[in-house]
Amino acid sequence: MSDNVALSDVFSHYSKMSPDAPRDPKISLQDGSPPQESSARSTGKKPAEAPGGLPSPLPDVATSLPAHLEPLANRARDYIKASSAENTRRGYGADWRHYTAWCRRQALDPLPPAVQTIGLYITACAAGKAGPKPDAVSTIERRLSALSWQFRQRGVAFDRQDRHVATVLAGIRRTHGRPPVKKEAVLPEDIIAMLETFDRGSLRGLRDRAMLLLGFAGGLRRSEVVGLDLGPEQTEDGSGWIEILKGGIVVTLRGKTGWREVEIGQGSSDATCPVVALQTWLKLARIGHGPLFRRVREAGKDVGPDRLTDKQVARLVKSAALAAGVRADLTEGDRQGKFSGHSLRAGLASSAEVDERYVQKQLGHASAEQTRGYQRRRDRFRVNLTKAAGL
């Protein structure tokens, strides 16, 4: 089949769609909830809800399972919840609400998924017709991934590679694709200046120092920083733990492909040592179990039990970088968008004067090319193929 024939087929499908098609008045899309009719077509019953309001692939315990299987069903639901990170589920939920809200405004049914509807939706996203501004290509691809996941959870088929979706997405990529915008790396001299903006006499200042140094020296993601516990299996929502040894800290992290260890050595001085900063925070905050980094309450005099969120790491890096005058050559507006939690990982990759494979291992990257994308000041022309070829 030629490209012209394929495109004309796609166009014909969209032209046949009528916004005046009859709709089932019983379908409700409030709060992004799926229409009950679609579930009834396959099971005759409304599916059980998993935590977070998502449909569960398990049947309703009360009506479909013998009583002696209820504990197993509850455990299975816990495993279902653990199959994806909380941030991922939260993002998928937001994208699902975005999609169903757009469908509601257009008088279109979100379920069962129609490839023509999905094609129109991503077109609206790219054109700025589904929100206050056009979505970036990466955002549209993320929304598609979220929809695919949501449809699978609801037991309905959706082929993301169908030409009615894939052809539109290919056109969006060619028209609107741009290189990714990289966050500014915070380098060692920046980190030192940022540390000086914290109050060493307060619990909040000690905590922020430990978070900044641990995140930088470990090349950790912001979710990895706040997901740490003092030891293994201490909390249900933890994503890793630490072990303080004589020469440094071993951080054990749970990732998408399994467990990995990150080794964080001692610094050259106590003022910039992540091990000293962490030990000081743990001692004065009296933390002996559970989450490593917690909220400081009561005017900074008490440490609560609640774990910090990953967004607080991003805010910490941004506010400290601005307060320390990092990239003071830029305007205040430009500086606002330069820094995030990712700046710590980019900073380590850009400043560690060691063999590249060690940096790759520390960041948990699958390839050296991925690591190079984090290096902001590497010598791009160290290997000169022009001269090597004899020119």
C-alpha positions as CSV (number, residue, x, y, z in Angstrom):
1,M,0.0,0.0,0.0
2,S,1.4,3.4,-1.0
3,D,1.7,6.3,1.5
4,N,-0.9,8.3,-0.5
5,V,-3.4,5.4,-0.3
6,A,-2.8,5.0,3.4
7,L,-3.2,8.8,4.1
8,S,-6.4,9.0,2.0
9,D,-7.8,6.0,4.0
10,V,-7.0,7.8,7.3
11,F,-8.6,11.1,6.0
12,S,-11.7,9.2,4.9
13,H,-12.2,7.7,8.4
14,Y,-12.0,11.1,10.0
15,S,-14.4,12.6,7.5
16,K,-17.0,10.0,8.3
17,M,-17.1,11.0,11.9
18,S,-20.2,13.0,12.8
19,P,-20.3,15.2,15.9
20,D,-24.1,14.8,15.8
21,A,-24.0,11.0,16.3
22,P,-26.4,9.8,19.0
23,R,-25.0,9.4,22.5
24,D,-26.1,7.3,25.4
25,P,-27.5,9.8,27.9
26,K,-26.7,7.3,30.7
27,I,-22.9,7.7,30.2
28,S,-21.3,10.0,32.7
29,L,-17.7,11.3,32.4
30,Q,-17.6,13.3,35.6
31,D,-14.1,13.3,37.2
32,G,-12.7,11.2,34.4
33,S,-14.7,8.1,35.4
34,P,-15.2,5.5,32.6
35,P,-18.7,4.9,31.3
36,Q,-20.4,2.0,33.0
37,E,-21.9,0.8,29.8
38,S,-18.5,-0.4,28.4
39,S,-17.8,-2.5,31.4
40,A,-21.3,-4.0,31.3
41,R,-20.8,-5.1,27.7
42,S,-18.1,-7.5,28.7
43,T,-18.9,-8.5,32.3
44,G,-22.4,-7.3,33.0
45,K,-21.1,-5.8,36.2
46,K,-19.3,-2.7,37.2
47,P,-15.6,-3.6,37.7
48,A,-14.0,-3.4,41.1
49,E,-12.0,-0.3,41.8
50,A,-8.3,-0.4,42.7
51,P,-6.7,2.2,44.9
52,G,-6.7,5.6,43.4
53,G,-10.1,5.1,41.7
54,L,-8.6,2.9,38.9
55,P,-10.4,-0.2,37.6
56,S,-9.1,-3.4,39.1
57,P,-8.5,-6.5,36.9
58,L,-9.8,-8.5,39.8
59,P,-13.5,-9.3,40.3
60,D,-15.5,-7.8,43.1
61,V,-14.6,-9.7,46.2
62,A,-18.0,-9.4,47.8
63,T,-19.9,-11.0,44.9
64,S,-17.4,-13.1,42.8
65,L,-15.0,-14.8,45.3
66,P,-15.5,-17.2,48.1
67,A,-14.8,-15.7,51.5
68,H,-11.6,-17.8,52.0
69,L,-10.1,-16.1,48.9
70,E,-10.6,-12.6,50.1
71,P,-7.1,-12.3,51.8
72,L,-5.5,-13.4,48.5
73,A,-7.6,-10.9,46.5
74,N,-6.5,-8.1,48.8
75,R,-2.9,-9.1,48.5
76,A,-3.3,-9.2,44.7
77,R,-4.6,-5.7,44.8
78,D,-1.6,-4.6,46.8
79,Y,0.7,-6.2,44.1
80,I,-1.3,-4.4,41.4
81,K,-0.7,-1.1,43.1
82,A,3.0,-1.9,43.5
83,S,3.3,-2.8,39.8
84,S,3.8,0.9,39.0
85,A,5.3,3.9,40.8
86,E,2.9,6.3,42.6
87,N,4.1,9.2,40.5
88,T,3.4,7.1,37.4
89,R,-0.2,6.3,38.5
90,R,-0.7,9.9,39.5
91,G,0.4,11.1,36.1
92,Y,-1.6,8.5,34.2
93,G,-4.7,9.6,36.2
94,A,-4.2,13.3,35.3
95,D,-3.8,12.4,31.6
96,W,-6.9,10.2,31.7
97,R,-8.9,13.1,33.2
98,H,-7.5,15.4,30.5
99,Y,-8.6,13.0,27.8
100,T,-12.1,12.4,29.2
101,A,-12.7,16.1,29.8
102,W,-11.9,16.8,26.1
103,C,-14.2,14.0,25.0
104,R,-17.0,15.4,27.1
105,R,-16.6,18.9,25.5
106,Q,-16.6,17.4,22.1
107,A,-19.6,15.1,22.7
108,L,-17.4,12.0,22.0
109,D,-17.3,8.8,24.0
110,P,-13.9,7.9,25.5
111,L,-14.9,4.2,25.8
112,P,-14.6,1.9,24.0
113,P,-11.5,3.6,22.4
114,A,-11.9,4.6,18.8
115,V,-8.6,5.3,17.0
116,Q,-10.3,8.2,15.1
117,T,-11.2,9.8,18.4
118,I,-7.6,9.3,19.7
119,G,-6.2,10.8,16.5
120,L,-8.4,13.9,16.9
121,Y,-7.5,14.2,20.5
122,I,-3.7,14.3,19.9
123,T,-4.3,16.7,17.1
124,A,-6.2,19.0,19.5
125,C,-3.3,18.6,22.0
126,A,-0.7,19.7,19.3
127,A,-2.9,22.5,18.1
128,G,-3.6,24.0,21.6
129,K,-7.3,23.1,21.3
130,A,-7.3,20.7,24.3
131,G,-5.7,23.1,26.9
132,P,-4.5,26.6,27.4
133,K,-1.4,26.0,25.1
134,P,-0.2,23.4,22.6
135,D,1.4,20.3,24.2
136,A,5.0,19.4,23.4
137,V,5.6,16.3,21.4
138,S,6.9,14.5,24.5
139,T,3.8,15.4,26.4
140,I,1.6,14.0,23.7
141,E,3.6,10.8,23.6
142,R,3.2,10.6,27.4
143,R,-0.5,11.1,27.1
144,L,-0.7,8.3,24.6
145,S,1.2,6.0,27.0
146,A,-1.2,6.9,29.8
147,L,-4.3,6.2,27.6
148,S,-2.8,2.8,26.5
149,W,-2.3,1.9,30.2
150,Q,-5.8,3.1,31.2
151,F,-7.4,1.1,28.5
152,R,-5.6,-2.0,29.4
153,Q,-6.7,-1.6,33.0
154,R,-10.3,-1.4,31.8
155,G,-9.9,-4.6,29.8
156,V,-10.4,-2.9,26.4
157,A,-8.2,-3.2,23.3
158,F,-6.3,-0.2,21.9
159,D,-3.7,-0.5,19.2
160,R,-1.4,2.5,19.5
161,Q,0.3,1.5,16.3
162,D,-2.9,1.7,14.3
163,R,-2.3,3.9,11.3
164,H,-5.0,6.3,12.2
165,V,-3.1,7.2,15.3
166,A,0.5,6.5,14.2
167,T,0.2,8.6,11.0
168,V,-1.1,11.6,12.9
169,L,1.6,11.2,15.5
170,A,4.3,11.0,12.9
171,G,3.0,14.2,11.4
172,I,3.0,15.9,14.8
173,R,6.6,14.8,15.4
174,R,7.8,16.1,12.0
175,T,5.9,19.4,12.4
176,H,6.5,20.2,16.1
177,G,9.4,18.1,17.1
178,R,12.2,20.0,18.9
179,P,15.4,18.9,20.7
180,P,14.7,18.4,24.5
181,V,15.2,21.4,26.7
182,K,17.9,20.5,29.2
183,K,18.0,21.8,32.8
184,E,21.0,23.7,33.9
185,A,23.6,21.6,35.7
186,V,24.6,22.8,39.2
187,L,28.4,22.3,39.5
188,P,30.5,21.8,42.7
189,E,31.1,25.5,43.1
190,D,27.4,26.1,42.7
191,I,26.6,23.4,45.3
192,I,29.0,25.1,47.8
193,A,27.4,28.5,47.3
194,M,23.9,26.9,47.6
195,L,24.9,25.3,50.9
196,E,25.7,28.7,52.3
197,T,22.1,29.8,51.8
198,F,20.9,27.2,54.4
199,D,20.6,27.9,58.1
200,R,23.0,25.5,59.8
201,G,21.4,26.2,63.2
202,S,18.0,24.9,62.2
203,L,16.6,21.4,61.5
204,R,15.3,22.5,58.1
205,G,18.7,23.8,57.1
206,L,20.4,20.6,58.2
207,R,17.9,18.5,56.3
208,D,18.2,20.6,53.2
209,R,22.0,20.4,53.3
210,A,21.8,16.6,53.5
211,M,19.3,16.3,50.7
212,L,21.3,18.5,48.4
213,L,24.6,16.8,49.0
214,L,23.2,13.2,48.9
215,G,21.3,14.0,45.7
216,F,24.3,15.5,44.0
217,A,26.9,13.0,45.1
218,G,24.6,10.1,44.3
219,G,23.3,11.5,41.1
220,L,19.9,10.6,42.4
221,R,16.5,11.4,40.9
222,R,14.3,13.6,43.1
223,S,11.9,10.6,43.7
224,E,14.9,8.5,44.8
225,V,16.1,11.1,47.3
226,V,12.7,11.3,49.1
227,G,11.9,7.6,48.7
228,L,14.8,6.5,50.9
229,D,14.4,4.8,54.3
230,L,16.9,4.3,57.1
231,G,16.8,0.5,56.5
232,P,15.2,-2.1,54.3
233,E,11.4,-3.0,54.5
234,Q,10.7,-0.2,57.0
235,T,7.8,1.5,55.1
236,E,5.4,0.4,52.4
237,D,6.0,3.5,50.2
238,G,9.8,3.5,50.4
239,S,11.8,2.9,47.2
240,G,15.2,2.2,48.8
241,W,17.3,2.5,51.9
242,I,20.8,3.5,53.0
243,E,23.7,1.8,54.8
244,I,26.3,4.0,56.4
245,L,29.7,2.3,56.3
246,K,33.2,3.4,57.3
247,G,34.1,4.8,53.9
248,G,30.7,6.2,52.9
249,I,27.1,5.4,52.2
250,V,25.6,2.6,50.1
251,V,22.2,3.5,48.7
252,T,20.0,0.6,47.6
253,L,17.3,1.7,45.1
254,R,14.4,-0.1,43.4
255,G,14.2,0.9,39.7
256,K,12.2,-0.1,36.7
257,T,14.4,-3.0,35.9
258,G,15.3,-4.2,39.4
259,W,17.5,-3.2,42.3
260,R,20.7,-1.2,42.0
261,E,23.3,0.1,44.4
262,V,24.8,3.6,44.5
263,E,28.0,4.2,46.4
264,I,28.5,7.7,47.9
265,G,32.0,8.3,49.3
266,Q,33.1,10.8,51.9
267,G,33.9,14.4,50.8
268,S,37.2,16.1,51.0
269,S,36.0,18.2,54.0
270,D,33.2,18.0,56.6
271,A,31.6,21.1,55.2
272,T,30.8,19.4,51.9
273,C,30.7,15.8,52.9
274,P,27.3,14.1,52.2
275,V,28.1,11.4,54.8
276,V,28.7,14.0,57.6
277,A,25.6,16.0,56.5
278,L,23.4,13.0,56.6
279,Q,24.7,11.7,59.9
280,T,24.2,15.2,61.5
281,W,20.6,15.4,60.2
282,L,19.7,11.9,61.4
283,K,21.2,12.6,64.9
284,L,19.7,16.0,65.6
285,A,16.3,15.1,64.0
286,R,16.3,11.8,66.1
287,I,15.5,9.6,63.2
288,G,16.1,6.0,63.9
289,H,13.5,4.3,61.6
290,G,11.5,5.0,58.5
291,P,11.7,7.8,56.0
292,L,15.0,9.6,55.7
293,F,13.8,13.1,54.8
294,R,10.7,14.4,56.5
295,R,8.7,17.5,57.1
296,V,10.0,20.0,59.7
297,R,7.1,21.5,61.7
298,E,6.3,23.8,64.6
299,A,8.5,26.6,63.5
300,G,11.4,24.3,62.6
301,K,11.7,22.7,66.1
302,D,10.1,19.4,65.4
303,V,10.4,16.7,62.8
304,G,7.2,14.9,61.7
305,P,6.7,11.4,60.5
306,D,5.6,12.3,57.0
307,R,7.9,11.7,54.0
308,L,8.7,14.7,51.7
309,T,7.4,14.7,48.2
310,D,9.7,14.7,45.1
311,K,8.4,18.2,44.2
312,Q,9.9,19.6,47.3
313,V,13.4,18.5,46.1
314,A,12.8,20.4,42.8
315,R,11.7,23.5,44.8
316,L,14.7,23.2,47.1
317,V,17.2,23.1,44.1
318,K,15.5,25.9,42.4
319,S,15.2,28.2,45.4
320,A,18.8,27.5,46.6
321,A,20.2,28.1,43.1
322,L,18.4,31.4,42.8
323,A,19.4,32.5,46.3
324,A,23.0,31.6,45.7
325,G,23.1,33.6,42.5
326,V,23.8,30.7,40.2
327,R,23.8,31.9,36.6
328,A,23.5,35.5,37.7
329,D,24.4,36.5,34.1
330,L,20.8,35.6,33.1
331,T,17.6,37.6,33.8
332,E,15.5,36.5,36.8
333,G,12.8,35.2,34.5
334,D,15.3,33.0,32.5
335,R,16.9,31.7,35.8
336,Q,13.5,30.6,37.1
337,G,13.2,27.9,34.5
338,K,16.8,26.7,34.5
339,F,16.9,24.6,37.6
340,S,15.1,21.6,38.9
341,G,15.9,18.3,40.7
342,H,17.4,17.1,37.5
343,S,20.1,19.7,37.9
344,L,21.8,17.5,40.5
345,R,22.2,14.5,38.2
346,A,23.4,16.7,35.4
347,G,25.8,18.4,37.8
348,L,27.5,15.1,38.9
349,A,27.7,13.9,35.3
350,S,29.3,17.1,34.1
351,S,31.8,17.5,36.9
352,A,33.0,14.1,38.0
353,E,36.5,13.7,36.5
354,V,36.5,9.9,36.3
355,D,36.0,7.3,33.5
356,E,32.6,7.7,31.9
357,R,31.5,4.2,32.8
358,Y,31.6,5.0,36.5
359,V,29.3,7.9,36.0
360,Q,27.0,5.8,33.9
361,K,26.8,3.2,36.7
362,Q,26.2,5.9,39.3
363,L,23.3,7.4,37.3
364,G,21.9,3.9,36.5
365,H,22.0,4.5,32.7
366,A,21.7,1.7,30.2
367,S,24.1,3.3,27.8
368,A,27.0,5.7,27.7
369,E,25.1,7.8,25.1
370,Q,22.4,8.4,27.7
371,T,25.0,9.5,30.2
372,R,26.6,11.9,27.7
373,G,23.2,13.7,27.4
374,Y,23.7,14.7,31.0
375,Q,27.2,16.1,30.6
376,R,27.0,19.8,30.0
377,R,30.7,20.7,29.7
378,R,32.3,17.6,28.3
379,D,34.9,18.0,25.5
380,R,32.8,17.1,22.5
381,F,35.8,17.1,20.2
382,R,38.2,15.0,22.3
383,V,37.9,12.4,19.6
384,N,38.6,14.3,16.4
385,L,37.6,12.1,13.4
386,T,38.5,14.9,11.0
387,K,42.2,14.7,11.9
388,A,42.1,11.0,12.4
389,A,40.9,10.7,8.7
390,G,44.0,12.7,7.6
391,L,42.6,16.2,7.1
